[in-house]
Amino acid sequence: MIEKKDIEKLARLSRIEVSEEEKNILLKDMESILDYVSQIKEASSGIPPKEAGELRNVMREDKNPHEKGMYTKEIMNEVPDKENGYVKVKQIL
Protein backbone atom coordinates (compact mmCIF):
# COMPACT_ATOMS: atom_id res chain seq x y z
CA MET A 1 0.00 0.00 0.00
CA ILE A 2 1.96 2.98 1.26
CA GLU A 3 5.68 2.93 1.97
CA LYS A 4 8.08 5.08 3.93
CA LYS A 5 9.38 6.62 0.69
CA ASP A 6 5.81 7.86 0.00
CA ILE A 7 5.75 9.59 3.39
CA GLU A 8 9.14 11.15 2.63
CA LYS A 9 7.88 12.36 -0.75
CA LEU A 10 4.77 13.88 0.83
CA ALA A 11 6.92 15.61 3.43
CA ARG A 12 9.21 16.98 0.73
CA LEU A 13 6.24 18.23 -1.33
CA SER A 14 4.71 19.77 1.79
CA ARG A 15 8.07 21.32 2.67
CA ILE A 16 7.97 19.99 6.21
CA GLU A 17 10.62 18.16 8.18
CA VAL A 18 9.58 14.78 9.52
CA SER A 19 11.67 12.74 11.94
CA GLU A 20 12.05 8.96 11.62
CA GLU A 21 9.69 8.47 14.55
CA GLU A 22 7.08 10.72 12.92
CA LYS A 23 7.49 8.86 9.62
CA ASN A 24 6.67 5.57 11.36
CA ILE A 25 3.62 7.11 13.06
CA LEU A 26 2.44 8.68 9.81
CA LEU A 27 2.95 5.41 7.96
CA LYS A 28 0.70 3.55 10.42
CA ASP A 29 -1.90 6.34 10.36
CA MET A 30 -1.96 6.53 6.57
CA GLU A 31 -2.32 2.75 6.29
CA SER A 32 -5.29 2.74 8.66
CA ILE A 33 -6.89 5.67 6.81
CA LEU A 34 -6.47 3.93 3.44
CA ASP A 35 -7.88 0.68 4.88
CA TYR A 36 -10.90 2.56 6.16
CA VAL A 37 -11.44 4.23 2.78
CA SER A 38 -11.27 0.86 1.01
CA GLN A 39 -13.92 -0.50 3.41
CA ILE A 40 -16.16 2.44 2.59
CA LYS A 41 -15.70 1.78 -1.14
CA GLU A 42 -16.85 -1.81 -0.64
CA ALA A 43 -19.90 -0.83 1.41
CA SER A 44 -23.29 -0.94 -0.24
CA SER A 45 -26.38 1.01 0.70
CA GLY A 46 -28.61 -1.81 -0.50
CA ILE A 47 -30.58 0.58 -2.69
CA PRO A 48 -30.25 0.11 -6.44
CA PRO A 49 -29.01 3.33 -8.10
CA LYS A 50 -32.22 3.79 -10.09
CA GLU A 51 -34.35 3.77 -6.93
CA ALA A 52 -32.03 6.09 -5.02
CA GLY A 53 -33.58 9.08 -6.72
CA GLU A 54 -33.50 10.71 -10.09
CA LEU A 55 -31.45 13.78 -10.82
CA ARG A 56 -33.45 16.72 -11.99
CA ASN A 57 -32.95 20.43 -12.36
CA VAL A 58 -34.54 22.17 -9.39
CA MET A 59 -33.65 25.65 -10.55
CA ARG A 60 -36.29 28.00 -11.84
CA GLU A 61 -36.52 28.80 -15.51
CA ASP A 62 -34.73 32.00 -16.48
CA LYS A 63 -37.12 34.79 -17.25
CA ASN A 64 -36.31 38.43 -17.82
CA PRO A 65 -38.48 40.39 -15.37
CA HIS A 66 -37.91 43.73 -17.11
CA GLU A 67 -37.90 44.97 -20.67
CA LYS A 68 -34.51 45.55 -22.23
CA GLY A 69 -33.37 49.12 -21.61
CA MET A 70 -36.18 49.84 -19.15
CA TYR A 71 -33.84 51.61 -16.71
CA THR A 72 -31.16 52.79 -19.15
CA LYS A 73 -32.21 56.45 -19.19
CA GLU A 74 -32.46 56.66 -15.40
CA ILE A 75 -29.05 55.05 -14.92
CA MET A 76 -27.36 57.15 -17.60
CA ASN A 77 -28.76 60.33 -16.00
CA GLU A 78 -27.00 59.40 -12.74
CA VAL A 79 -23.50 58.59 -14.05
CA PRO A 80 -20.85 61.32 -13.97
CA ASP A 81 -19.30 60.51 -17.38
CA LYS A 82 -20.73 58.72 -20.43
CA GLU A 83 -19.78 58.16 -24.05
CA ASN A 84 -21.88 56.72 -26.92
CA GLY A 85 -24.50 55.34 -24.53
CA TYR A 86 -21.96 53.65 -22.24
CA VAL A 87 -20.69 54.54 -18.78
CA LYS A 88 -17.17 55.91 -19.14
CA VAL A 89 -14.65 54.96 -16.45
CA LYS A 90 -10.97 55.62 -15.92
CA GLN A 91 -8.58 53.20 -17.59
CA ILE A 92 -6.96 50.98 -14.98
CA LEU A 93 -4.62 48.80 -17.05
C-alpha positions as CSV (number, residue, x, y, z in Angstrom):
1,M,0.0,0.0,0.0
2,I,2.0,3.0,1.3
3,E,5.7,2.9,2.0
4,K,8.1,5.1,3.9
5,K,9.4,6.6,0.7
6,D,5.8,7.9,0.0
7,I,5.8,9.6,3.4
8,E,9.1,11.2,2.6
9,K,7.9,12.4,-0.8
10,L,4.8,13.9,0.8
11,A,6.9,15.6,3.4
12,R,9.2,17.0,0.7
13,L,6.2,18.2,-1.3
14,S,4.7,19.8,1.8
15,R,8.1,21.3,2.7
16,I,8.0,20.0,6.2
17,E,10.6,18.2,8.2
18,V,9.6,14.8,9.5
19,S,11.7,12.7,11.9
20,E,12.0,9.0,11.6
21,E,9.7,8.5,14.6
22,E,7.1,10.7,12.9
23,K,7.5,8.9,9.6
24,N,6.7,5.6,11.4
25,I,3.6,7.1,13.1
26,L,2.4,8.7,9.8
27,L,2.9,5.4,8.0
28,K,0.7,3.5,10.4
29,D,-1.9,6.3,10.4
30,M,-2.0,6.5,6.6
31,E,-2.3,2.7,6.3
32,S,-5.3,2.7,8.7
33,I,-6.9,5.7,6.8
34,L,-6.5,3.9,3.4
35,D,-7.9,0.7,4.9
36,Y,-10.9,2.6,6.2
37,V,-11.4,4.2,2.8
38,S,-11.3,0.9,1.0
39,Q,-13.9,-0.5,3.4
40,I,-16.2,2.4,2.6
41,K,-15.7,1.8,-1.1
42,E,-16.8,-1.8,-0.6
43,A,-19.9,-0.8,1.4
44,S,-23.3,-0.9,-0.2
45,S,-26.4,1.0,0.7
46,G,-28.6,-1.8,-0.5
47,I,-30.6,0.6,-2.7
48,P,-30.2,0.1,-6.4
49,P,-29.0,3.3,-8.1
50,K,-32.2,3.8,-10.1
51,E,-34.3,3.8,-6.9
52,A,-32.0,6.1,-5.0
53,G,-33.6,9.1,-6.7
54,E,-33.5,10.7,-10.1
55,L,-31.4,13.8,-10.8
56,R,-33.5,16.7,-12.0
57,N,-32.9,20.4,-12.4
58,V,-34.5,22.2,-9.4
59,M,-33.6,25.7,-10.6
60,R,-36.3,28.0,-11.8
61,E,-36.5,28.8,-15.5
62,D,-34.7,32.0,-16.5
63,K,-37.1,34.8,-17.2
64,N,-36.3,38.4,-17.8
65,P,-38.5,40.4,-15.4
66,H,-37.9,43.7,-17.1
67,E,-37.9,45.0,-20.7
68,K,-34.5,45.6,-22.2
69,G,-33.4,49.1,-21.6
70,M,-36.2,49.8,-19.1
71,Y,-33.8,51.6,-16.7
72,T,-31.2,52.8,-19.1
73,K,-32.2,56.4,-19.2
74,E,-32.5,56.7,-15.4
75,I,-29.1,55.0,-14.9
76,M,-27.4,57.2,-17.6
77,N,-28.8,60.3,-16.0
78,E,-27.0,59.4,-12.7
79,V,-23.5,58.6,-14.0
80,P,-20.9,61.3,-14.0
81,D,-19.3,60.5,-17.4
82,K,-20.7,58.7,-20.4
83,E,-19.8,58.2,-24.1
84,N,-21.9,56.7,-26.9
85,G,-24.5,55.3,-24.5
86,Y,-22.0,53.7,-22.2
87,V,-20.7,54.5,-18.8
88,K,-17.2,55.9,-19.1
89,V,-14.7,55.0,-16.5
90,K,-11.0,55.6,-15.9
91,Q,-8.6,53.2,-17.6
92,I,-7.0,51.0,-15.0
93,L,-4.6,48.8,-17.1
